């Protein structure tokens, strides 16, 4: 396995429970992340960034690096992530980049701002994508709108095609039933 492949799995040990259930980034035990893999990834990024024009892969790696450097979700530099997503949207605009940008903005500025950006996404490719509905659910939950969050999680579960995602989203829906 080379350094590039190793960096792809640096967070893998924290992404699922011992029973194979998904663990969202904000809930991951960062002590399980492979520090040496992250260090090597950061070194690769430091060598790649100064070489010519910055492309989408360098920007995606830089976003991952900001997450990797934060000791907790609360300590994450969301403003920096927002700025990197803005650059990514200029270099390689895509529906998923716009979705991720909206979530980053919500984390930096509050859920109402992120929800407004999600509402402005007018892309038929996302209409039936579970990620859009899951992001909306998360932001609605953050804003305190539990009923709308519950429905959005249920919608996300209906669109998810991966069994782990379906189970995770269904569990989030049930959690809000109480």
Secondary structure, 3 states (H helix, E strand, C coil): CCHHHHHHCCCHHHHECCCCCECCHHHCCHHHCCHHHHHHHHHHHHHHHCCCCCCHHHHHHHHHHHHHHCCCCCCCCHHHHHHHHHHHHHHCCCHHHHHHHHHHHHHHHCHHHHHHHHHHCCCCCCCCCHHHHHHHHHHHHHHCCHHHHHHHHHHHHHHCCCHHHHHHHHHHHHHHHC
